[in-house]
Amino acid sequence: MHDIRAIRDDPKAFDRGLARRSLPPRADALIALDERRRAAILDLQLAQERRNAASKEIGAAMVRRDAQAAEDLKAEVAGLKATLPELEAAEREASAALDTALAEIPNLPFDDVPDGADENDNLEVRRHGAPPAFPEGFKPKEHFEIGEALGLMDFDVAAKLSGARFVVLKGALARLSRALEQFMLDLHTAEHGYAEIEPPVLVRDDAMFGTAQLPKFLDDQFMATRNKTRQEMLREALGYATEDEQARLRAGHLSFVQAVESALERAPTREDLWLIPTAEVPMTNLVRESIVDEKMLPLRFTAGTLCFRAEAGSAGKDTRGMIRQHQFRKVELVSVTTPEQARDEHERMTACAEAALKRLGLHFRTVVLCTGDMGFAARKTYDIEVWLPGQGRFREISSCSLCGDFQARRMNARCRAADARATRFVHTLNGSGVAVGRALVAVVENYQEPDGSVSVPEVLRPYMGGLARIAS
């Protein structure tokens, strides 16, 4: 989320940033919404101040025995009290309108991000290794051809169970998937200094909003719904009591049981939770609504979890194989830093993700995304693309993004130096370290043999019980 004060201070710079994302100017409209909010706040404050002042004047009028003045003031106070709910509602509505407008606007790119329209304008910054050398005349196969021939990758059974874009891995390929995840977690925790987290994979609206999955990417999410227990509803019921019911309860005119029973009729009976699209969501939200001591920063977290994506808008893309699945495993990296640490941390995080691919002996390149291809919450993103010989091209396997204070403002996540009274927003970063399913795809395609078997990379053999070759 953007800082409306920064927009007011330099509206032209804000609109220039939007223009680089091919978006129209918004500063004037946002400032107008802010003016409306400020006016509503002022109207409310003036009414509250006058109510308080008039209440004191009633006492003074009574002291000097001016009954008429006292009655007039009482009438004024009653009138002000009657208008306060309307003024409070107007202030809430104006604030919500501004917040909604700000929440729908993407982050602004750094100056060093290349301008461009789409992935064709991304800029390669480095390349590692070389494609594998296969025997002359051998045409490399795609991963699904190899996996199905081995009898260890079953898309048909998965379709019967769950529909399209799912897979059942069996035997050695299932173990290879587990080995890849364990290897990457060990690498990032033992050598790169990340703390391993096992987070929930079901989260609330606020967590998804905090990392900017909501409201922009609502259609790409999976939701799980459950019925609340009566005990939960009872605990929450008073939160749905009307102001009148709460006042009567405080005054003793309504019993607690009566208040709860009345409120229960309005309390929701179901709870909606979101299946995480990435462990970025729960791990970044570990610092939500908190103030972190700056001497503790940077914080570095990693987790290997299931991830769930509806893949809205991907109809017809990668319909075969494991490249684009509704359910997949991924090792995620998250960093929380001070503003001064963020740029260096971005380079470090990208290098940590690259290290996993280097250990696996895979050919890859790293590109910086252009303004037209970068994600909604990012100020700068590096994509790491691994070579897939079966497809004869590079495919994304990791995306490492620096978000500045964009997510922190949505989460109200702050930090404070030991010698400072004021707080400031932290900066957040996230990246894949890397996607397990795509790493499996890369290993299967790059380590395939002409006889249909797959060699196991040296670094994974200890996780595979010493197995050096996967064959039928």
Disulfide bonds with the S-S distance in Angstrom:
none
